[in-house]
Each structure stands twice: as structure tokens, then as C-alpha cells.
Amino acid sequence: MRKRFLTILAGAMCTLFLAGIAIAGDACIDCHSKISPGQVKDWQASKHSDAGVTCETCHGDAHKNASDYKKAVLPSEQVCAECHNEQFTSFSHGKHNFGWTVLNAIPGTHFAPDELIEGGRGCGGCHNMGIKTDAQKDEQLAKGYRYQNNSCDECHTRHTFSVKEAQRPEACQQCHMGYDHPQWEMWSSSKHGERYFAKRNGDLPEGAAAPTCQTCHLPDGTHENKTAWGFLGVRLPLPEDPQAAADRVTILKALGVLDPETGKPTAILDAVKAVDMARLDQASWEKERNKMLDICSQCHSYQYAKEQLDAGDSILTKADRLMAEAIETVAALYKEGIIKKPEGYPFNYPFILALMHTNGANWDQKLDDLSYIDQVLLQMYFKHRMRAYQAFFHVNPDYAYWYGWNMMTEDLGEIKHLAKQMRASHGK
């Protein structure tokens, strides 16, 4: 009898507690059920709702009606860290944390319309990732953009903030796809991806291996993700082979990391270091490579895994031979005065970080002054070179050859043909 009484009492207290939560959030729920019902339903389905994390917990209590909606706090990662400090700390050490800083460090970003950056419908839609400083937040607000304020909701979309959603490879698809980094297309059409979909459909047993993005890049729930080669596919120290070393130096010059005349490091190298964009010593590269080898070895033999990753390194060296030849071809046109140094370029030299804005101007200026041969060069680097070597690491034969290597050879042929035409025209 006593046990039954305690059970009833506990149930009643739980009901009163949850009722208190509901009452505390009633004003928000009543209003937003009409204005933004999807948000309310998502919150109600979330673990936050069950745990008593109300609207006010994240958004404060200053916002009372439709006219003062800007008083609602849009929570930063620090608010999430109050309960999820381990995940916050892990995230802060990974490359996703540098997304926003990297975006703003790239010169080409500032040649694009604000809507594509702060507005989040272009580069900023993915590169919003990153814990922003107060100054960065104020700069966005001054431009009228309020909503690109949190990285956690890129993978755990608000207001459900589901762990299971973030653990699905589809969570990565929004950003890791398309022009310059089609990892989704590479993985999903690889044997790894095929096994994932087969397993999800029940055509493979529960214990079958089916690696996802998270398996390799965010294992065991970590939020700290890095890769050996980094986004730009360059690293230090230089290779021992003289030709490979010379080719990488040429690429570093076109990235603005080295001065084309002196070969000395520039301020851009400091920016690369600040955001951990590349591995700048052998030890840090080997650390990330060994992590990946350990992951691959969960399914494959260590030796087989090493051979496959070594093949990716090798094809990158060969792709860089094509890339350096193309850069040097265009650089000669700059040196001969056939291409005039665009405004905003650091040197009289091709500048890969212009990101297709090869007139060096803002998006609405001097549109008749775009250099087409430079654009082919930038396409060769960001579109086709990326695919040639990334496809090896994502086990995708078609992307490695037809969308990568083969297109690089086509780009190089077009660049050489255009250079010949431009010299003939210039002579006339």
C-alpha cells in the first residue's frame, strides 16, 4: 500500500513539474503555435522539451510580442556549452570551428554580395560554422543579419537538436557536396555509400560494416574533425623529389602564401596557421594520417589501408604537376603584360583565392574586365584538382578519373590554347 502511495505521489509531482514547464512556456507556445508552428512541434518532439529546457532558457524573457521580436536572444554556442561542454570543447578544436574565420580571410569572399555571405544562401550558408567573436557578431548585426549565430544547429537542426539526425551522413550533405568538394556524391556512389544504403534498407545484416562520414571523420561522437591534407591539398615540409617540391612552391605562390618574386612567406601564411587550414610539419600530418589508418583498419588490413591512402598522396603529386604547368602558363602572361594585375591581387601573378573574381573588383564593378583564362585556372584548382585527389580518399573511381584527372588535362589544354591566342592577339 505504501509503495503504491509513493508511486502515485511521484507521478503527481512529475505531472505538476511538467505542468509548471508548460505554464512557464505557455505564452511562447500559444503565440508561436500560430506564427511558427513548425518550431513548436520540433521543440515538443525534442529531448529539451522532456528535460524542461524552455524557450526562455535559450532565448531569454525580454521578447514579449510581435513588435519586439529582436529582443529574443539568438543563442550562441556558449549557451549550448552550459549543458554540453564536452561537445563544445571538442568542436572548438576541430576545423569546423574555423569555417567563418576562413571564409572572411579569403579575399574572394569580399568580392561577393553580402546575401551570399552573411545572408547564408551562398558561402556563408555553410561557413557560418565557427564560434564567432563579439566583434564578428556585431558586424553581422550591423548589416542586418541575425540568424547566422550558432554552429550547433548546422548539424543538430533547431528546434529538435537531434543526435540521431546529426549522426546520419545526410546531415553532412548540405555542405559537403557540389562544385569544389563533392564528398557526398563521391561517398554515396562509392562502395562505402552503397553498403550504407543497403544496410539501411535491410539488405545487409545489422553487424555489417557500412562506413558513413561520421565513422571516418567524427568517430565515437567527437566533434573535433581534421584531415591530413586539409581543404587546400597542400602541406609542409616540401617533398624530397625536386619536381614535386617545385610544383608545390608554384601552387603556394598562386595561393599568395609565398611571394612569387622572392619565394618568402607572406601574411597569408600567418592566416593559414591561425585557422589550422593546413598541416605545416611532418608530425602533424602523420598524426592525422595515423588516425585515419586506425579507422580504416577496423574493417581492412593496415597494409591495404596504407596502400590506398598512399595512392591518394601519389595522385595528388601528379595532379600538382598539371596544376603547376597551368599556373606557370598564366603567370607568364602576367609577366609579359598581356594580363594586367587586377585591383586587390597581392602580386602580379595568378591568385587562386580570388575565387573566380578575376577582375579583382567587387561583384558589381568592371564586369567587362574579367580574365577568362584565370577563371579556367581557378576552376582547374577548386573544381577538378579537388575531385582528382579527394575521390581517391573517398574510394570513387569515376570521380577520380572523369570528373577529376581527365578534366584537369582538359583545363590545361584550354589554358595553353588560350595563352597562344592571347599572345597572337597582343602582338597584333
N, C-alpha and C positions, 0 to 999 in steps of 0.2 A: 504493500500500500504506500509505504514511504517512498519507495523507488518510483512508483507511478506519479506521486505528487511532485517529486523533484523533476521528473521528465516534463510534466505539464507546466511547471514553473519556468523551467529553462526555455521551453517553447514559447511561452508567453513573453518572456523577457526578450527573446530573439525577435519576436513579432513587433514588440514595442520599439526595439532598436532600429529595425528596418523601417518601421513607420516613421521614426524620427528622421531617418535619412530622407525618406520620401517627402516629408513635410518640409525639411530644410531645403530641398531642391524643387519644391512644387512650383514656385514662381518661374524658375528657369524652364522646367519641364512643360508647364502649361503653355508658355509663350512659344518655346521652340518646337513644340509638337505641331504648331501651326506654321511657323516660319521656316523651320529646317527639320522636318520630321525624321529625315534620314539620320541626322546626328543623334537625335534622341534614341532611336531604335538601336543604333550602333552602341551607344553607351549602355543601354539597358541589357544588351547581349554580352557586355564585357565583364571581365573579372573585376574591373574597377567598380562597377555598379555593386557587385556582390560584396566587395571589401569596404564599401562606404566611402569611396573616393567620389565626391560630388562635383558638380560644376564649379562651385566656389573654391574647391581645393586647388584646381589648376588655373581658373580664370579670375579669381578674386570676387569681391562682392560690390565693387563700385558700379558696375553696369546694371541699371535698373529697368531701362525701357529702350524702345527702338531708336530714340534720338541720341542716346549716349552710348551707342554700341562700341565706340572707340575706347571707352573706359575698360572694356573687358580685356584682361591680360591675356596675351597670346604666349603661352608658356615656352620658355627655352629649355634646353637640355638640363640645365641646373635644377629645374623643378622636377623633372623625371628622376634626377640623381638623388633626390631626397629619399626615395624608396628603392631606387635601382642603381646604387652607387658602383657596384662591381661592374655592371654593364657600361655605365658612363665612363669609368676609368679605362676600361678595355677599349672602348670606342675612341677615346681621346688619344690613344697611342697608334691607331691604325690610319691607313691612307684616306679612308672616307672622311676623317675629321679635317683633312686639308682641302676638301673639294672647293669650298668657297674662296679660300685664300689663293689657291692655284688659279682659279678662274679669273680673279681680279689681278693676278700677277702677269697674265698673258696679254700682251699688247693688243692682239686682235679682238679681244673681248670688248675693248673700249671703242672699237670702230662700229659696233653693232647697236641697234636700237635698244633702249632700256627695257622694253617689254619682253625682249628675248632673254634678258639677264635677270634683273630684279623681278620682273613680272612672272618669271618661271615658265614661260612657254617655249624656251629655247635652251641654251646652255644652262641657264640658272635653274631650270626645272629639275636637273639632276645635281648640278654643282652647288645647289643650296646646302648640300651636306657639309657639315663642319660647324664647330662651336664658334659662334661669332663674338667678337669683342663688342663692347658697348658702342664704340665709335662706328663699327660696321652696321650695327642695328640702327643707330641714329641716322646714318647716311641713307639707308633704305627707307626709313620712315619719312625723311625729308623729301624723297622722290615720290612718296605716296604709296609705297608697297609695304603692307603689314603682315603678309601671310607666310613669307619665306623665313620663318623664325626658329625652326626646330628640325633637327636631323632624325630624331627617333621615329617621327611619323612618315619618313620616307619608306621604311620597311614595315613598320607596325602602323598601318594607316589608322588615322583617327576616325571615330572615337572608340573603336573596338580594341585597338592596340594588341592585336592577337599575336601570340608567339608562334602559333602554327602557321599563320599567314606568312610571317617573316621567314619561316624555315622552308617554305616552298620555293623552288627555283624561279617560279613565275614572279616572285617578289623582286627578283633582280632584273627581270626582262625590260622593265620600263626604261632603265638607263643603259644597261649593257647590251645594246643592240644597235643595228643601223650602220651609219656611214663609216665611222672611224674605229669602232670597237664592237663588232657584231658577235660578241661572245655568246649571246643567246642563240643566234642562228647556228653558230658553229657547234655549240654543245648539244642543242636539241636535235640536230640532224646527224650527230655522231653516234657511235655505238653506246656510249655512256647515256646519252639522252634517250635513245631508243629503248634501252633497258629500263630507264625510269618510267617512261610512259607505259611500257608493257607491264611492269610491276604494279603501277597504279591501277591499271585495268584488270588486274587479277590474273594475268597471263604468265607471271613468274611467281615462284613461291616467296613467302614472306621473308625468308632468310637470304634471298638472292641479292648480290651486290648491285646497286644502281646509283652510282655517284651523282650528286647534284652539285650546284655551285657551292652550297654551304658545306658539303662534305670536304671539298678541297680547300676552300678559301676562308671558311668560318667554322672550323671543326670544333665540336664539343661546346657549341654555344658561345665561343669567343666572339667579341666584336672588333678585335684587332686584326685587320687584314692587310697584308703586304704581299708583293710578288718579287721574285729575284730580279727581273729585268725592269720592273716599273712600267709606267704608261708610255714613256717615250722610247723604250727599247734601246737605251744607251746606258753605259756604266763605266766606272773606272775600277782598276787601272786599265790602261790600254792593252790590247792583245800583244802577244810576243811577235806574231807574224807582221813584218813591216807593212805589207799592203793592207792588211786588215786594220792595223793601227792608223795608217794614213787615211783610210776611208772613214774611220770613226772621228778622227780630228776634223775632216771636212764636214761631217754631219754636225759636230759640235759648233763649228763656225756658223753654219746655217741656222742653228738654234740660237745663235747670239751668245752662247756660253763662252766661246773663245773669240778673241779679236782676230778677224781674218788676216790682218796685216802682220801682227806680232805673234799671234798664237797664244797670247797670255789670257788668263781667265778674266771675265768681266763681272759686272754686278749681277748679271742674270744667274751666274753660278751660285752666288750667295742666296738668291731667291730659291733656286733648286734645292740647296741644302736646307733652307729654312722650312720647306714643306716636305722634306724627305721624299722627293719625287724620283730619285734615282739612287742606286747603291753606288757609293763613292769609294769603296775599298773592297778588297777581295773577301775579307772576313764577313762583312755584312751581306754580300751576295751569297756566299756559301751558307750562311745561316738560313736564309730564306729557301735556297735550293734544297738544303738538307731537310727542312720542314716538309717540303713537297715530296721529296723522296720517301720520307717516313709514311706519308699519307698514301702515296701510290703503292707502297709495299704492303698495305693492308689487304690488297687484292692480288698484286703482281709480285714477281720476284724482284728483289732490289736491283739486280743486274739488268733485267729487262726494262725496268722503270728508268734507270740511269741512261741506258742506250736511247730511249725515246726522247728524254729531255735533252740529252746531248745533241740529238738530231735537230731539235728546235734551235739550239745555240748555233749549230753549223749553218742552218739555212738563213739565220739572221745575218751571219757574216757574209754569205753570198748575196743576200738582198742588199746589204750595205755597199757592196761593190757596184751594183747597178745604181743605187741611190747617190753615191759619191760621184759617179760619172755624170749623172744628170745635173747635180749641183754645180760641178765644175764647168759644165757646158753653159749653164745660165750665168754663172759668175763671170765668165769671160765676156759676155755681152755687157755686163755692168762695167767691167774694167775698160772695155773699148768705147764706152759712152753710148752704146746703142740702146741700152735701157738706162733711164735716168733714175737716180736714187729717190725712192718715194719719201714723202714727208713722214717723219716718225720712225723710219727704219734706222737702226743704230749704226749701220755701216753701209758702204756702197757694195752691197753683197746681197744675195738672196736671203730672205728672212722667213723661215718656216713658221714662226709664231705669229705671223700676220694673219694666219687662218683665212686664206683666200682673199683678204682685203689688200690686194697687191698694188693699190694706188696709195696706200698709207694714209688715206684720208678717212674722215667719218663717213658713215653709210650714205649720207645724202650729198656728198660733195665729190666733184671730179670723177663722175662715173664713166666718163669717156676716156679716162686715163688709166684704166685697169690694164695690168700686164697679163696677157693670156698665157704666155709661156711660163710665167711664175705660178699661175694657177694650176697648170698641168703638173708642175713640180710639187706643189703643196698637196695636190690630190695623190700624187705618187707616194708621198710620205705618209700622210694621215689616213688615206683610204687603203691603198694597195700594199704598202710595206707592212702596215699593221696586220693585215689579213695574212700575208705570207708567213709571218713567224708565229702569230697568235694561233693560227689554225693548227700548227704542229703541236702546240701545248694543249689544244682542245680536241686533238685527235680527229681532225676533219680533212680528209684528202681533197675534196672538191674545192673548199675554200683555200687550202694551201696552194693549189696549182692554178685553177681557173680564175678565182677571184683575187688571188694574191700575186704569185710569181709571174704568171702569164700577163697580167695587167701591168705589172711593173715594166716588163720588157716592152709592152706596147707604149707606155708612157715615155720610156727612154727613146724609143724610135721617133715618137712625135716631137719630143723636145729637140732632138738632133735635126730633124727636118725643119722645124720652125726656126731654129738658130741659123740654118743655112739660108732660109728665105729672108730672115731679118737682116742678115749681112748683105745679101744681094740688094735688098730694098734700100738699106742705109747707103750703100755705095752709089746707087743711082741718085 
